[in-house]
């Protein structure tokens, strides 16, 4: 059931989706202290493995050393060159590509070529800026702010569910990265409402139509919202999931689709066969980027039949989710353009009350 029984006010202004000063405030008040999934543990399996990426305007270098993951601002303390621009690789030492300044795993300076040129040496200001890194299951998260809640506190009661869903007997079988010509809030709003399913997802989710209110529940919290869609234990999708899980071994038997949005930009989806983690990141006021990982049930059985079923299950999930992502992205540019021209305030229906809760969080956090 829905929490609200009447339509809701649109709390944001169109300018909130395009103004540079709004994005700057969002970054400082929302994104720096948030935990963002950036990789999987297996992406950095060996000491010295590293990867680089941008995270809300900050170049980040993620590296493994002595079995632990470390994250740094990818900028040398000498003359501000990026340590490396290689997207992924392996290096025995943490060395700047420009003048060879070498750093310890903690970020402190280790060696400076011809160091006598820099006497008296200011070691306090000759260190890499470091960021917090934690894992939950196979997911690797980074927090840019020096202070803030740890990952377990950030995810709250969902930490254990995420840890169980993004690890064996589930396995990552699909990754997704895409750039969108729209403000980051537009795809977030899209993912937390089901009102658009019949028109935007005719070949994938459109068959569900407008999901009856009695088949779904909304949970609206201060820092998150959740949709629980009851498929019905005797429905064809639930029976199929139960049969496949029995062949593979392991997994759950809930007959539910659970969609959990952690404010501001992190989304998890849980079903009996598939788990999804997706994050939406701002790039500019009117462009954004998403990263996603799909884990499918790999099971505990290792017979040939189970291996074939696991592969077919993963293939089905990949095709379906890739199509859903394409369908969703098809409307983002149109909404961004419409926001720039609209004379209307807009309104939010009860089916979209998770958007209203998200807007309310933004207003509280930014005002």
Buried (B, 14 or more C-beta within 10 A) or exposed (E): EBBBEEBBEBBBEBEBBBBEEBBEBBBEBBBBBBBBBBBBBEBBEEBBBBBBBEBBBBBBBBBBBEEEBBBBBBBBBBEEBBBBEBEEEEEEEBBBEEEBBEBBBEBBBBEBEEEEEEEEEEEEEBBBBBBBBBBBBBBBBBBBBEEBBEBEEBBEEBBEBBBBBBBEBBBBBBEBEBEBBBBBBBBBBBBBBBBBBBEBBEEBBBEBEEBEEEBBBBBBBEEBBBBBBBBEEEEEBBBEBBEBBEBBBEBBEBBBBBBBBBBBBBBBBBBBBBBBBBBBBBBEBBBBBBBBBBBBBBBEBEEEEBBEBBEEBBEBBBEBBBBBBEBBBEBBBEBBEBBEEEEEEEEBBBBBBBBBBBBBBBEEBBE
